[in-house]
Amino acid sequence: MLSPVLLQELRRWYRVHRPACWLFSQGTDQAPICKGTAQNPFYRSLRRSGIQKPLGIHALCHSVATHLLESGTDIRMLQGLLGHQDVATTQIYTHIMQKPGLGVRSPLDAS
């Protein structure tokens, strides 16, 4: 699942930076970014939000899954997107749903 909005931004970024190997790289040798490059902004945002619950970056996956279910995504489709072998694992997200919805959209397009 790739949001058309995100795809447009990635294409814009690519045209400017023209990476040789990795889309997001670091240093002069163009090595792939380290996990801290994604985790640090997440933890900074978490602190700024005032959320006290200890969360990891994997919470983003849970948030997207919940939003997809709320917007009407079929649970079997979500199971495939998340790579779960058993639908029971995916059903964990149903207990935190706020409301059922219609259609499948990326959370980035819901603004």
Residue pairs with C-beta under 8 A, 6 or more apart in sequence:
1 81
1 106
2 106
3 106
3 108
3 109
4 106
4 109
5 106
5 108
5 109
6 106
6 108
10 23
14 23
19 25
19 30
20 30
21 30
22 30
22 31
22 32
22 33
24 32
24 33
24 37
25 31
25 32
25 33
26 32
26 33
26 34
26 37
38 57
39 57
42 57
42 60
43 57
46 55
61 82
62 93
63 107
64 107
65 78
65 81
65 82
65 90
65 93
66 93
66 96
66 97
67 107
67 110
68 78
68 81
68 104
68 107
69 75
69 78
69 93
69 94
69 97
69 100
70 97
70 98
70 99
70 100
70 101
71 101
71 102
71 103
71 104
71 105
71 110
72 100
72 101
72 102
72 103
72 104
73 104
75 87
75 90
75 91
75 94
76 87
77 104
78 90
78 93
79 87
79 89
79 90
82 89
82 90
84 90
